[in-house]
Amino acid sequence: MAKVRIGIIGCGGIATGKHMPSLAKVEEAEMVAFCDIVLERAEEAKTKFGAADAVVHEDYRELLKDGTIDVVHVCTPNDSHADITIAALEAGKHVMCEKPMAKTAADARRMLEAAERTGRKLAVGYQNRYRPDARYLKDACNNDELGEIYFAKAHAIRRRAVPTWGVFLDEEKQGGGPLIDIGTHALDLALWLMDNYKPKVVLGRAYHKLSQTENAANAWGPWDPKQFTVEDSAFAMITMENGASIVLESSWALNSLEVDEAKVTLCGTKAGADMKEGLRFNGEHNSRLYVKNIELTGGGVAFYEGNSEDPAELEARMWIDAVLNDKELVVKPEQALVVSEILEAIYESSRTGKAVYFN
């Protein structure tokens, strides 16, 4: 059996919580190199997930010199995504980069150009597309069951769940807070389901209202207000070229009992759908309104032969399959670029107090 030899760059939380456990379940994949600026983390990852011949590095450039490595997973802070990804592509590796694609839209564009120039595959880790509800709803949209989708809401609301580890609160490293962290997932879902990647104008606002709270209630313990340099919530209205509207809402801390993360609401000319209480469709039939709940736990559709329904594992399986068999990517870099462009426009709109128009 052909094996894809993989190098992991960045062995922190997202690598140990998502990428490496998922890859470990893919028979055609083997992790042969691990890199982290904290060498002990790379050593621990090698011990737990590495192949018999696995090695560790402190410098990703050394890892990229290994000509036997086929694929690199980039699991580092946002500000380093672009440079590492481009170097990996130019070294002949296919790349899976954790979301968001990059800290800035310009960096994301450089990544796309590098993928096109080198002919290597570049995927971005928007694993929520692989959820059963998202895949089912995507099929419904593709089959025109909702008609023209002209209004959507992208939900990424936490009441009090501020990540207090790593560099999540560091604007220089990450580029932002909940908007670029979890809002990016919700926006990606909305654009993908609508199959609409042509934004026209964005009006947004980022808030720093609860970040300076001392001894705050929080899922992972109180945050340090001195280190909280990113927004605690952000909201936007996005108008697309075809006139469709998307409302994006994101927060790590908000006084709201309506909590939804990586979910969407879609409104079309034929029907609507949302992920609020499972997957629900609504509409009108024979002059009567209806609500239809979709049962997704009774087997469902086999989106990938032999798959698990775990989204991260399915993402890993389909990614490795795309590399081995030269298949089309589920998440295309040109789509992820548009997500980054919209996120950047929201931050710019918040800074200037003005709408941001796209060419």
C-alpha positions as CSV (number, residue, x, y, z in Angstrom):
1,M,0.0,0.0,0.0
2,A,1.3,3.4,-0.9
3,K,2.0,5.6,2.1
4,V,2.0,9.3,2.3
5,R,4.9,10.5,4.4
6,I,3.9,13.5,6.5
7,G,5.8,16.2,8.4
8,I,4.0,18.1,11.2
9,I,5.2,21.7,11.8
10,G,3.9,23.0,15.1
11,C,3.1,20.4,17.8
12,G,0.8,22.5,20.0
13,G,-2.9,22.2,20.8
14,I,-4.4,22.1,17.3
15,A,-1.9,19.5,16.2
16,T,-2.3,17.2,19.2
17,G,-6.0,17.7,19.4
18,K,-7.0,17.5,15.8
19,H,-4.4,16.8,13.1
20,M,-2.2,14.1,14.5
21,P,-5.0,11.9,16.1
22,S,-6.9,12.1,12.9
23,L,-4.0,11.2,10.6
24,A,-3.1,8.3,13.0
25,K,-6.4,6.7,11.9
26,V,-5.7,7.0,8.2
27,E,-4.0,3.8,7.1
28,E,-2.3,5.4,4.1
29,A,-0.7,8.1,6.2
30,E,2.5,8.0,8.3
31,M,3.9,10.8,10.3
32,V,7.7,10.8,9.9
33,A,8.9,14.3,11.1
34,F,7.8,16.6,13.8
35,C,8.9,20.2,14.3
36,D,8.4,22.7,17.1
37,I,10.3,25.6,18.6
38,V,9.9,23.8,21.9
39,L,11.7,20.6,21.1
40,E,10.1,18.6,24.0
41,R,6.7,19.0,22.3
42,A,8.1,17.6,19.0
43,E,9.6,14.7,21.0
44,E,6.3,14.0,22.7
45,A,4.5,14.0,19.4
46,K,7.0,11.6,17.8
47,T,6.7,9.2,20.7
48,K,2.9,9.2,20.5
49,F,2.2,9.4,16.8
50,G,5.5,8.9,14.9
51,A,6.5,6.1,12.5
52,A,9.5,3.9,13.4
53,D,11.9,6.2,11.5
54,A,10.4,9.5,12.7
55,V,12.7,12.4,13.5
56,V,12.3,15.7,15.3
57,H,13.4,19.3,14.4
58,E,13.4,22.7,16.0
59,D,13.7,24.5,12.6
60,Y,11.0,23.9,10.0
61,R,13.6,24.6,7.2
62,E,15.5,21.4,8.3
63,L,12.3,19.4,8.0
64,L,11.6,20.7,4.5
65,K,15.0,19.5,3.3
66,D,13.8,15.9,3.6
67,G,13.0,14.8,0.1
68,T,11.0,11.8,1.3
69,I,8.3,13.9,2.9
70,D,5.2,14.2,0.7
71,V,2.9,16.3,2.8
72,V,3.3,19.0,5.5
73,H,0.7,20.1,8.0
74,V,1.2,23.7,9.2
75,C,-0.2,24.0,12.7
76,T,1.5,27.2,13.9
77,P,0.3,30.7,14.9
78,N,-1.5,32.6,12.2
79,D,1.4,35.0,11.5
80,S,3.7,32.2,10.4
81,H,1.2,30.3,8.1
82,A,2.2,32.0,4.9
83,D,6.0,31.8,5.1
84,I,6.0,28.2,6.2
85,T,3.4,27.1,3.7
86,I,5.2,28.9,0.8
87,A,8.5,27.3,1.8
88,A,6.9,23.9,1.9
89,L,5.2,24.3,-1.4
90,E,8.4,25.4,-3.0
91,A,10.2,22.4,-1.5
92,G,7.7,20.2,-3.4
93,K,5.4,19.3,-0.5
94,H,1.6,19.3,-0.5
95,V,0.3,21.4,2.4
96,M,-2.6,21.2,4.8
97,C,-2.6,24.6,6.6
98,E,-4.7,25.1,9.7
99,K,-7.3,27.8,9.5
100,P,-7.4,30.7,9.0
101,M,-5.4,30.6,5.8
102,A,-3.2,33.4,7.0
103,K,-3.0,36.4,9.3
104,T,-3.6,38.8,6.4
105,A,-5.3,38.6,3.0
106,A,-2.0,39.6,1.3
107,D,-0.3,36.6,2.9
108,A,-3.2,34.3,1.9
109,R,-2.8,35.6,-1.7
110,R,0.9,34.8,-1.7
111,M,0.1,31.2,-0.5
112,L,-2.4,30.7,-3.3
113,E,0.1,32.1,-5.9
114,A,2.7,29.7,-4.6
115,A,0.4,26.7,-4.9
116,E,-0.5,27.7,-8.5
117,R,3.2,28.3,-9.3
118,T,4.4,25.0,-7.9
119,G,1.5,22.8,-8.8
120,R,1.3,21.4,-5.3
121,K,-2.0,20.9,-3.4
122,L,-2.9,23.5,-0.7
123,A,-5.8,22.8,1.6
124,V,-7.0,24.8,4.6
125,G,-8.4,23.2,7.8
126,Y,-12.1,24.1,7.7
127,Q,-13.2,20.8,9.1
128,N,-16.8,21.9,9.8
129,R,-17.5,21.3,6.1
130,Y,-17.2,17.6,6.8
131,R,-19.9,17.4,9.5
132,P,-23.0,15.3,8.6
133,D,-25.3,18.3,8.9
134,A,-23.1,20.5,6.7
135,R,-22.7,17.9,4.0
136,Y,-26.4,17.2,3.9
137,L,-27.3,20.9,3.7
138,K,-24.6,21.3,0.9
139,D,-26.3,18.6,-1.1
140,A,-29.7,20.3,-0.6
141,C,-28.2,23.6,-1.8
142,N,-26.6,22.0,-4.8
143,N,-30.0,20.4,-5.7
144,D,-31.6,23.9,-5.5
145,E,-34.0,22.8,-2.7
146,L,-33.6,26.3,-1.1
147,G,-33.8,28.2,-4.3
148,E,-31.9,31.5,-4.5
149,I,-30.2,32.0,-1.1
150,Y,-30.3,35.8,-0.6
151,F,-29.9,36.0,3.2
152,A,-27.7,34.1,5.6
153,K,-26.5,34.3,9.2
154,A,-23.1,32.9,10.2
155,H,-23.1,32.1,13.9
156,A,-20.0,31.9,16.1
157,I,-21.2,33.0,19.6
158,R,-19.7,31.8,22.9
159,R,-21.0,33.2,26.2
160,R,-17.8,32.8,28.2
161,A,-15.2,30.6,26.5
162,V,-12.0,32.7,25.9
163,P,-9.0,30.5,25.1
164,T,-6.3,31.5,27.7
165,W,-3.5,29.3,26.4
166,G,-0.9,29.7,23.6
167,V,-1.1,33.0,21.7
168,F,-4.8,33.3,21.2
169,L,-5.0,36.7,23.0
170,D,-1.9,38.1,21.1
171,E,-3.0,40.3,18.2
172,E,0.5,40.4,16.7
173,K,0.7,36.6,16.4
174,Q,-3.0,35.9,15.5
175,G,-4.3,39.0,13.8
176,G,-7.4,39.1,15.9
177,G,-9.6,37.3,18.3
178,P,-12.9,35.4,18.0
179,L,-13.6,36.8,14.5
180,I,-10.5,35.2,13.0
181,D,-10.6,32.2,15.3
182,I,-14.2,30.9,15.2
183,G,-16.0,33.5,13.1
184,T,-13.8,32.2,10.2
185,H,-15.5,28.8,10.5
186,A,-19.0,30.2,10.4
187,L,-18.2,32.5,7.5
188,D,-16.6,29.6,5.5
189,L,-19.7,27.5,6.0
190,A,-22.0,30.3,4.8
191,L,-20.0,31.1,1.7
192,W,-19.5,27.4,0.8
193,L,-23.2,26.5,1.2
194,M,-24.3,29.6,-0.8
195,D,-21.5,28.9,-3.3
196,N,-21.0,32.7,-3.3
197,Y,-17.5,34.1,-3.2
198,K,-18.0,37.5,-4.6
199,P,-18.3,40.1,-1.8
200,K,-19.1,43.7,-2.7
201,V,-19.1,45.7,0.5
202,V,-18.5,45.0,4.2
203,L,-19.5,47.0,7.3
204,G,-18.2,45.6,10.6
205,R,-17.4,46.4,14.2
206,A,-15.0,44.7,16.6
207,Y,-15.5,45.3,20.4
208,H,-13.3,45.3,23.4
209,K,-16.0,45.4,26.0
210,L,-15.5,42.5,28.3
211,S,-11.8,41.7,27.8
212,Q,-10.7,43.9,30.7
213,T,-12.9,42.2,33.2
214,E,-10.9,41.0,36.3
215,N,-11.4,37.4,37.6
216,A,-14.0,36.8,34.8
217,A,-16.1,33.7,34.7
218,N,-14.7,31.6,31.8
219,A,-14.7,28.0,30.7
220,W,-10.8,27.8,31.0
221,G,-10.4,30.1,34.0
222,P,-10.1,33.9,34.2
223,W,-8.1,35.6,31.5
224,D,-5.4,38.1,32.1
225,P,-6.7,41.5,30.9
226,K,-3.2,42.8,30.3
227,Q,-2.6,40.0,27.7
228,F,-6.1,40.3,26.1
229,T,-5.1,42.5,23.1
230,V,-7.6,41.2,20.6
231,E,-11.4,41.8,20.3
232,D,-13.8,39.9,22.5
233,S,-16.6,40.1,19.9
234,A,-17.1,41.2,16.4
235,F,-20.1,41.6,14.0
236,A,-20.6,42.4,10.4
237,M,-23.0,42.9,7.5
238,I,-21.6,41.5,4.2
239,T,-23.3,42.3,0.9
240,M,-22.4,40.2,-2.1
241,E,-22.2,41.2,-5.7
242,N,-25.5,39.5,-6.5
243,G,-27.3,41.3,-3.7
244,A,-27.2,38.5,-1.1
245,S,-26.6,39.5,2.5
246,I,-24.7,37.7,5.2
247,V,-24.8,38.7,8.9
248,L,-21.7,37.4,10.7
249,E,-21.6,37.3,14.5
250,S,-18.7,36.1,16.6
251,S,-17.7,36.3,20.3
252,W,-15.6,34.6,22.9
253,A,-17.4,36.5,25.7
254,L,-20.9,38.0,25.3
255,N,-23.8,38.5,27.5
256,S,-26.1,36.3,25.5
257,L,-27.9,33.1,26.2
258,E,-28.1,32.4,22.4
259,V,-24.9,30.4,21.9
260,D,-24.1,28.8,18.6
261,E,-20.7,28.0,17.1
262,A,-19.9,27.1,13.5
263,K,-23.5,27.2,12.5
264,V,-25.5,28.9,9.7
265,T,-29.0,30.1,9.0
266,L,-29.9,30.2,5.3
267,C,-33.0,31.9,3.7
268,G,-33.9,31.1,0.1
269,T,-36.7,31.7,-2.3
270,K,-38.0,28.1,-2.0
271,A,-37.1,27.2,1.6
272,G,-34.9,28.0,4.5
273,A,-32.6,26.0,6.8
274,D,-30.7,26.3,10.0
275,M,-28.4,24.4,12.4
276,K,-29.9,25.8,15.6
277,E,-31.5,22.6,16.9
278,G,-30.1,20.0,14.7
279,L,-30.6,20.5,11.0
280,R,-34.0,22.0,10.2
281,F,-35.7,23.0,7.0
282,N,-38.6,25.3,6.8
283,G,-40.9,26.6,4.1
284,E,-44.4,26.6,2.7
285,H,-46.3,23.7,1.1
286,N,-50.0,23.6,-0.1
287,S,-50.5,27.0,1.6
288,R,-49.3,25.7,4.9
289,L,-46.0,26.4,6.7
290,Y,-43.8,23.5,7.6
291,V,-40.7,22.6,9.6
292,K,-38.7,19.5,8.8
293,N,-36.1,18.0,11.1
294,I,-33.4,15.9,9.5
295,E,-32.3,12.7,11.4
296,L,-28.6,12.4,10.9
297,T,-27.8,9.7,13.5
298,G,-29.3,6.7,11.7
299,G,-26.6,5.9,9.3
300,G,-26.8,8.8,6.9
301,V,-25.0,9.2,3.6
302,A,-21.6,7.6,3.1
303,F,-19.7,10.7,2.0
304,Y,-16.5,8.8,1.8
305,E,-16.2,5.0,1.6
306,G,-15.3,3.6,5.0
307,N,-15.5,7.0,6.7
308,S,-16.0,7.8,10.3
309,E,-18.5,10.6,11.0
310,D,-15.9,12.5,13.0
311,P,-15.3,15.7,10.9
312,A,-11.6,15.9,11.6
313,E,-11.0,12.3,10.7
314,L,-13.0,12.6,7.6
315,E,-11.1,15.7,6.6
316,A,-7.8,13.8,7.1
317,R,-9.0,10.8,5.1
318,M,-10.2,12.9,2.2
319,W,-7.1,15.1,2.2
320,I,-4.8,12.1,2.0
321,D,-7.0,10.5,-0.7
322,A,-6.8,13.8,-2.7
323,V,-3.0,13.6,-2.5
324,L,-2.6,9.9,-3.3
325,N,-5.1,9.9,-6.1
326,D,-4.9,13.5,-7.4
327,K,-8.5,14.3,-6.5
328,E,-10.2,17.7,-6.1
329,L,-9.9,19.3,-2.8
330,V,-13.0,19.9,-0.6
331,V,-11.6,23.2,0.7
332,K,-9.9,25.1,-2.2
333,P,-7.3,27.8,-1.4
334,E,-9.1,30.4,-3.6
335,Q,-12.2,29.9,-1.4
336,A,-10.2,30.3,1.9
337,L,-8.6,33.4,0.4
338,V,-12.0,35.1,0.1
339,V,-12.7,34.2,3.8
340,S,-9.5,36.0,4.8
341,E,-10.3,39.0,2.6
342,I,-13.7,39.4,4.2
343,L,-12.3,39.0,7.7
344,E,-9.6,41.6,7.0
345,A,-12.3,44.0,5.6
346,I,-14.3,43.6,8.8
347,Y,-11.3,44.6,10.9
348,E,-10.6,47.5,8.6
349,S,-14.2,48.7,8.7
350,S,-14.1,48.6,12.5
351,R,-10.8,50.6,12.6
352,T,-12.0,53.3,10.2
353,G,-15.7,53.4,11.0
354,K,-16.4,53.1,7.2
355,A,-17.7,50.4,4.9
356,V,-15.0,48.6,2.9
357,Y,-15.7,48.1,-0.8
358,F,-14.2,45.3,-2.9
359,N,-13.1,45.8,-6.5
